[in-house]
Amino acid sequence: MPVEVIRYILRFLCTSDRKEASLVNRTWYAASLDRNLQDASVFSLAKLLGSSLWELDLTSCVYITDISVRAITSYLRNLKVLRLGWCKEITDWGLLGKDQPTSNCGPDKEQRATEPMFSWNFGNVGFCTPPKCINEESQIITQPDIEISKEKDGASLGALMRLKELKLTACTKLTDASITKEIRFEELQALSLSLVNQITDESMVSIALH
């Protein structure tokens, strides 16, 4: 059955049935990961498939963010192939497994302390909306930022120790801050960082050494 037909069928399924359908075979699984995939779906699938999944291709899923990266690194620890090309909303914070600081424009401190990142409000899974006032400037990570956020650390990209292939093509918000710290995989055989324009020779040297 053509992938386009499967995707059409999946549009009429509820979240739980969609997850079950994704387990039929590789074709149905691939069809469930269309380019309109969002964080809630990635989180749900990651939690469902867990350590049984070895390969994940989210190329051109342009709506996923660092929330999806955190779900992948938390639940899919046996991944050998991860493709995130053209997922342009992914930042250093996601690869480092850290919460992005929101300065004074997000919820107040007490509210952030009591509200979870994920909740069960939208069918099987939901997630809080990132503050709208985060700008490009906040994507740049400094060492003090890293130190401040240590207490909120989650699983970083480095948790996927079995990776053999990693594609981060055109993830334009990534910088040396995450590449130098997280791409250190002993079994890595293929790596794509093309069109990641903010990285420098520092990243290249780090990759070569590790």
C-alpha positions in Angstrom: 0.0 0.0 0.0 1.4 3.4 -0.9 2.6 5.6 1.9 0.3 8.4 0.8 -2.7 6.1 1.2 -1.6 5.1 4.7 -1.1 8.7 5.7 -4.7 9.4 4.5 -6.0 6.6 6.6 -4.1 7.7 9.7 -5.7 11.1 9.5 -9.0 9.5 10.7 -7.5 7.6 13.7 -7.4 8.8 17.3 -4.0 9.0 19.0 -4.2 5.6 20.6 -5.2 3.9 17.3 -2.6 5.8 15.4 0.1 4.5 17.8 -1.1 0.9 17.3 -1.2 1.3 13.5 2.4 2.6 13.6 3.5 -0.9 14.8 2.1 -2.8 11.9 5.4 -2.7 9.9 8.1 -0.3 8.9 6.0 1.3 6.1 3.1 2.2 8.5 5.6 3.5 11.0 7.3 5.7 8.5 3.9 7.0 7.3 3.0 7.9 10.9 6.1 10.2 11.0 5.0 12.7 8.4 6.4 16.2 8.2 3.5 17.7 10.2 4.5 15.6 13.2 4.6 17.6 16.4 6.1 17.2 19.9 3.1 15.5 21.5 3.3 12.7 18.9 7.0 12.2 19.2 6.8 12.0 23.0 3.9 9.5 22.8 5.7 7.3 20.2 9.0 7.5 22.1 7.4 6.4 25.3 5.5 3.6 23.6 8.4 2.2 21.5 11.2 2.7 24.1 14.3 0.5 23.8 12.8 -1.5 21.0 13.4 1.2 18.4 16.8 1.3 16.7 16.2 3.8 13.9 14.3 7.0 13.8 14.0 9.4 10.8 12.3 12.7 11.5 13.8 14.5 8.5 11.8 17.6 7.6 9.5 17.4 10.5 9.7 21.1 10.8 7.4 21.5 13.8 9.3 19.5 16.4 11.4 21.3 19.0 13.7 20.6 21.9 10.8 18.8 23.6 11.0 16.0 21.0 14.8 15.8 21.5 14.3 15.4 25.2 11.7 12.6 24.6 14.1 10.8 22.2 17.1 11.0 24.6 15.0 9.9 27.5 13.2 6.9 26.1 15.0 5.7 22.9 18.3 4.8 24.4 19.0 2.0 21.9 18.9 4.1 18.8 21.6 3.4 16.2 20.3 5.8 13.6 18.8 9.3 14.2 18.0 11.7 11.4 16.9 15.2 12.4 17.7 17.0 9.2 15.9 20.3 8.5 14.3 20.3 12.0 15.1 23.9 12.3 13.5 24.5 15.7 16.0 22.3 17.5 18.5 24.2 19.6 21.6 23.6 21.7 19.4 23.4 24.8 17.7 20.3 23.4 21.0 18.5 22.6 22.4 19.4 26.0 19.3 18.2 27.8 18.7 21.5 29.5 15.8 23.7 30.1 16.0 27.0 28.2 15.9 30.0 30.5 13.0 32.3 29.9 14.1 35.4 31.7 11.1 37.5 32.8 8.8 36.8 30.0 7.5 33.3 30.9 5.5 32.1 33.9 6.6 33.3 37.3 9.0 31.3 39.3 6.4 29.6 41.5 4.3 28.7 38.5 7.3 27.1 36.7 8.1 25.1 39.9 4.6 23.6 40.1 3.8 23.0 36.4 5.3 19.9 34.6 6.7 20.1 31.2 4.4 17.3 30.1 0.8 16.8 31.1 -2.0 14.4 30.2 -4.4 17.1 29.0 -4.6 16.4 25.2 -5.7 12.8 24.7 -2.8 10.7 25.6 -0.2 13.4 26.0 0.1 17.2 26.1 2.8 19.7 26.6 3.0 23.3 27.8 3.5 26.0 25.2 7.0 27.7 25.2 6.8 31.4 26.0 6.3 33.4 22.8 8.7 36.1 23.7 11.9 33.9 23.4 14.0 35.5 20.7 17.0 34.4 18.7 19.3 36.0 21.2 18.2 33.5 23.9 19.4 30.6 21.7 23.0 31.5 22.3 24.4 29.4 25.2 27.3 30.6 27.4 29.1 28.7 30.1 27.3 30.6 32.9 24.0 29.5 31.3 25.1 25.9 31.4 26.1 26.1 35.1 22.9 27.8 36.1 20.8 25.1 34.4 22.6 22.1 35.8 20.0 21.5 38.4 17.4 21.0 35.7 19.5 18.7 33.6 17.7 15.9 31.7 19.0 13.3 29.3 21.3 14.8 26.7 22.1 13.6 23.2 25.2 11.9 24.6 22.8 9.4 26.3 22.3 7.7 22.9 25.6 5.9 23.2 24.9 3.3 20.5 24.5 5.9 17.7 26.1 4.9 14.4 24.5 7.5 12.2 23.4 11.1 13.1 22.0 13.6 10.7 21.6 17.2 11.8 21.6 18.8 8.4 20.2 22.4 8.4 19.6 22.5 12.1 20.6 26.1 11.9 20.2 27.0 15.6 22.9 24.6 16.7 26.3 26.0 17.7 29.7 24.8 19.1 28.1 24.8 22.6 26.3 21.6 22.0 28.3 20.0 19.2 31.6 20.0 21.1 30.0 18.5 24.2 27.5 16.0 22.9 28.9 14.4 19.7 31.2 11.9 21.3 30.0 8.5 20.1 32.5 5.7 19.9 30.5 3.8 17.2 29.5 6.8 15.1 30.1 6.0 11.4 28.1 8.8 9.6 27.6 12.4 10.6 26.0 15.2 8.7 26.3 18.9 9.8 25.9 20.5 6.5 24.2 23.9 6.5 24.7 24.2 10.3 26.2 27.6 9.7 26.9 28.7 13.3 29.5 26.0 14.1 33.2 26.7 13.8 36.5 24.9 13.6 36.1 24.3 17.3 33.4 21.7 16.6 35.4 20.1 13.8 38.4 19.6 16.1 36.2 18.2 18.9 34.6 15.7 16.6 38.0 14.6 15.3 39.3 14.1 18.8 36.3 12.2 20.0 
